[in-house]
Amino acid sequence: MFENLCIDVTNEGMKLDKIFLAKVLLEKFPPSWSEYRNHLKHKKRDMPFQELISHMRTEEANRLKGKDKKIIPNSSTNANLIEIAIQKTPQAYLVKSDDVIADVVVEANLIANDWVLDTRASRYLCAKIEMFQDFEEVVDEDTVYMRNSATAGITGKGKVSLKLTFGKTLALSNVLYAPTLLCNLVSATLLNKAGLKLICEADKVVLSCSGEFVGKGYLSGGLFLLNVDSFIKKNGSTSAFIIESLDVWHGRLGHVNVASIKRVRALSIIPDLSTSEFSKCPICLEAKFTKKPCNTVTIRQSNLLDLIHTDLADFKNTRSKGGKNNYITLTKDCSRYTRVYLLRSKNEAEEIFIKFKNEVENQLDKKIKRTRSDRGGEYGSESLIDFCERNGIIHETSAPYLPQQNGIFERKNRSLKNMMNVMLLSSSLPDEMWGETI
């Protein structure tokens, strides 16, 4: 009726989201379908409406067939088998070789993508060859014997890596390939030997390793199915281990570099990491981006007034006791000798430069040939430009937002501010006395 109602609403021209319809239908399941509902709700991929309807019909047909079945527990310690009163279709797979490989109840509604957690299996079994990372055919085939004496061969073995829904990867080695099985088996015994802890409660199973959460599964049809997102297709003793993503620990450790993470891993502080999927971190590219450093200039002018570095600065935007707001520095490139003048405003920079030029040229009997400053505007007046042209002085300016090109006066300003800070703090004087300290 629900499906017919949705069709009627759609025919009236109303658009209904298929995922939303599937979720509504899931909530309407009767109590007897609670396990099946929980299994579907905890799948990572949302199931569309029509696909859910198809799954429901299959499940309902299986339940109707199962009403005529009678389950008789087997008292044997080596097997949990199902005896069928009417039908003689096999419902349990007993895998044999030199020792018992696996003995597990298999429901008819399982599919080959499901991974069943089996506490009685002594090996891993996989029914799909495309899930194997590494695969090799076996020379002497082992055999799977079923209750009706039918057999199915184990044709190969290899490694399978399962990507769990919470980001961890479960790598299984020496997995046997049995193509006729209805589902895949994960041995709880081997997981336990590999250091994983399994806790079954409230219709779910939780996997952890060294106190850290790994993954979980849910009860469905009387079996615990692991929540597997996908399998990793890439190119052992029997074992299982957890592969953590390098990206995960890169974020946990504050986006440190890969070499540091590997050093921490070598100390066994963090678990095994998979470096094959690591890519450039976009957050690091945005947060740690820096400019390429400029090359240090080692050539210095040989004559005293060949090049003068100049800049204008202030001290914490504070007016000095004498009413000065800024100071200007003029540094000789040859000797690094520096003159400092205090200014009430930036407009006085032109007057100070002319005063400095007249004094040093007269004292040294030399001419200023070049000056270098940033694009602050203090030397941008038309009158100062005309003055430099009349006196043959070349005025050089650095590129915008690149103080590295004029590092001489930038470093001089920093040294002067450090000196002012130290003297003011040591003498407990207020910031207004910066003019007197300089």
ZIPEVEN-V740492 format. One record per backbone hydrogen bond with DSSP energy under -0.5 kcal/mol. CO is the residue of the C=O (numbers start at 0). NH is the residue of the N-H. Records with the same first field share a line. If there is no record, write none. Layout:
CO = NH + NH
This chain:
0 = 4
1 = 5
2 = 6
3 = 7
4 = 8
5 = 9
6 = 10
7 = 11
8 = 13
9 = 12
16 = 20
17 = 21
18 = 22
19 = 23
20 = 24
21 = 25
22 = 26
23 = 27
24 = 27
25 = 28
29 = 32
30 = 33
32 = 36
33 = 37
34 = 38
35 = 39
36 = 40
37 = 41
39 = 42
47 = 51
48 = 52
49 = 53
50 = 54
51 = 55
52 = 56
53 = 57
54 = 58
55 = 59
56 = 60
57 = 61
58 = 62
59 = 63
60 = 64
61 = 65
62 = 66
63 = 66
64 = 67
65 = 68
69 = 71
70 = 72
75 = 78
78 = 80
80 = 82
82 = 84
90 = 105
91 = 93 + 146
92 = 94 + 103
93 = 144
94 = 100 + 101
95 = 142
98 = 96
100 = 121 + 122
101 = 94
103 = 92
106 = 109
110 = 113
113 = 115 + 183
114 = 225
115 = 117 + 185
116 = 118
117 = 187
120 = 188
123 = 175
124 = 184
125 = 177
127 = 130
128 = 131
130 = 160
133 = 158
135 = 156
138 = 140
141 = 153
142 = 95 + 144
143 = 151
144 = 93
145 = 148
149 = 145
151 = 143
152 = 154
153 = 141
154 = 137
155 = 176
156 = 135
157 = 174
158 = 132 + 133
159 = 161 + 171
160 = 162 + 231
161 = 163 + 169
162 = 228 + 229
163 = 166
167 = 163
168 = 170 + 242
169 = 161 + 171
170 = 240
171 = 159
174 = 157
175 = 125 + 177
176 = 154 + 155
177 = 180
183 = 115
184 = 124 + 186
185 = 117 + 187
186 = 190
187 = 191
188 = 192
189 = 193
190 = 195
191 = 194
194 = 209
196 = 207
198 = 200 + 205
200 = 203
202 = 218
203 = 200
204 = 216
205 = 198
206 = 213 + 214
207 = 196
208 = 211
211 = 208
214 = 206
215 = 226
216 = 204
217 = 224
219 = 222
222 = 219 + 224
223 = 116
224 = 217
225 = 227
226 = 164 + 228
229 = 162
230 = 232
231 = 160 + 233
238 = 172
240 = 170 + 242
241 = 243
242 = 168
243 = 273
244 = 248
245 = 249
246 = 250
247 = 251
248 = 252
249 = 254 + 255
250 = 253
256 = 260
257 = 261
258 = 262
259 = 263
260 = 264
261 = 265
262 = 266
263 = 266 + 268
264 = 267
271 = 243
272 = 274
273 = 245
274 = 277
279 = 281
280 = 284
281 = 285
282 = 286
283 = 287
295 = 297
302 = 305
303 = 333
304 = 368 + 369
305 = 369
306 = 332
307 = 371
308 = 330
310 = 328
312 = 326
313 = 315
314 = 317
319 = 322
323 = 319
325 = 342
326 = 312
327 = 340
328 = 310
329 = 338
330 = 308
331 = 335
336 = 331
338 = 329
340 = 327
342 = 324 + 325
344 = 347
345 = 348
346 = 349
347 = 351
348 = 352
349 = 353
350 = 354
351 = 355
352 = 356
353 = 357
354 = 358
355 = 359
356 = 360
357 = 361
358 = 362
359 = 363
360 = 364 + 365
368 = 393
369 = 307
370 = 395
371 = 309
372 = 397
376 = 379
380 = 384
381 = 385
382 = 386
383 = 387
384 = 388
385 = 389
386 = 390
387 = 392
388 = 391
391 = 393
392 = 394
393 = 370 + 395
395 = 372
398 = 401
401 = 404
402 = 405
403 = 406
405 = 409
406 = 410
407 = 411
408 = 412
409 = 413
410 = 414
411 = 415
412 = 416
413 = 417
414 = 418
415 = 419
416 = 420
417 = 421
418 = 422
419 = 423
420 = 424
421 = 425
422 = 426
423 = 427 + 428
424 = 427
429 = 432
430 = 433
431 = 320 + 434
432 = 436
433 = 437
